[in-house]
Amino acid sequence: MSQAQNLFLLLTLFLLFSLLSLATSEQNGDFQTLNTKFNPKIPLPPLRTLSSSKRFEGSSDLVKLKYHMGPVLSSPINIYLIWYGNWARPHKQLIKDFLLSISDTTAPHPSVSDWWKTVSLYTDQTGANISRTVSIAGEYSDLRYSNGKHLTRLSIQDVIATAVRSKPFPVDHRKGIYLVLTSDDVTMDEYCRAVCGFHYFTFPSKVGYTLPYAWVGNSGTQCPEVCAYPFAVPEYMAGGGPGKLSPPNGNVGVDGMVSVIAHELAELSSNPLVNAWYAGEDPTAPTEIGDLCEGLYGTGGGGGYIGEVMKDKDGRTFNVNGLRNRKFLVQWVWSPILNACAGPNAVDLN
Ligand SMILES: *[C@@H]1O[C@H](CO)[C@@H](O)[C@H](O)[C@H]1NC(C)=O
């Protein structure tokens, strides 16, 4: 993103924020970078001011998630998938099965759909909830790496522009969200160091419309210990501790992507134009409903421990069921009702 655009965005967001925020609270967002997934290399910050003694993990009076008057994704959500680079069919199927599981009510509890229920509790100022209906509306394969093997936050928008210009991949500016998934040989600015995925919206000057989108990369060969944690662990943790966990579908990179995709989708839906649900005083570095529960997958989690999760008979780790007997490990999200991180695999400690 150019300086000028950056400044413009900053000013716009600042103005919006100043106008809309009703009360200020103590600074509580300075420990998170924009839309990052938990990076175990960075020591856990005092954010997890969060008590760990509670039934509901992460509950804290210090977390001030606020609604900033913008829309949430309340219409049935149409996901447009952009497969950038070299993708194997079974890996694509795994990700699609996860996405299709969000609306699937046939899977046994705790299910992906149960997990999304927490996300659907968020409403906008008209009282409309985030939709529980999520479908894959289109797919586009960018086999030739149209913008090269290194992408930036700005060139991602060119990738989306290329895809929506192709027929029959439409511009769906009413219900569409665009998910750019890059293969493991594609690098991204700050990838592995600060981000595993992010979400934002396109600029009319680039794509012709303001379209909410998210990017998630396959970290399998670049930094699984950062972006596919806990299926890979950093060197320094390999000795002590529980070590790495076995991924539910046997693929460290892609199983790791599923939780990042879940994180980004939850945030994209509750904060699609970055003016709805987030905590922190700085709208350019919002702490969103996924960020608040980074690295937490079950009861008792926190401080580097992922919490109580399940294992199948082959020792593969998961916490939710999906369609076609799939199992996935997805991080929890912040519940606006419990004021704490929540997930369907919570163990009742009472
Ligand atoms: C909509 O959100 C409200 C407020 O969080 C919640 O009480 C209600 O159960 C939600 N409705 C649905 C259909 O999820």
PDBQT file of the ligand as one rigid body, heavy atoms in Angstrom, charges set to zero:
ROOT
HETATM    1  C1  LIG A 401     -28.551 -12.806  17.291  1.00  0.00    +0.000 C 
HETATM    2  O1  LIG A 401     -27.718 -12.126  18.223  1.00  0.00    +0.000 OA
HETATM    3  C2  LIG A 401     -28.313 -11.944  19.494  1.00  0.00    +0.000 C 
HETATM    4  C3  LIG A 401     -27.434 -11.015  20.291  1.00  0.00    +0.000 C 
HETATM    5  O2  LIG A 401     -26.139 -11.486  20.419  1.00  0.00    +0.000 OA
HETATM    6  C4  LIG A 401     -28.527 -13.306  20.140  1.00  0.00    +0.000 C 
HETATM    7  O3  LIG A 401     -29.092 -13.149  21.418  1.00  0.00    +0.000 OA
HETATM    8  C5  LIG A 401     -29.402 -14.135  19.259  1.00  0.00    +0.000 C 
HETATM    9  O4  LIG A 401     -29.482 -15.434  19.760  1.00  0.00    +0.000 OA
HETATM   10  C6  LIG A 401     -28.835 -14.192  17.824  1.00  0.00    +0.000 C 
HETATM   11  N1  LIG A 401     -29.784 -14.858  16.958  1.00  0.00    +0.000 N 
HETATM   12  C7  LIG A 401     -29.412 -15.886  16.197  1.00  0.00    +0.000 C 
HETATM   13  C8  LIG A 401     -30.507 -16.392  15.300  1.00  0.00    +0.000 C 
HETATM   14  O5  LIG A 401     -28.318 -16.381  16.218  1.00  0.00    +0.000 OA
ENDROOT
TORSDOF 0
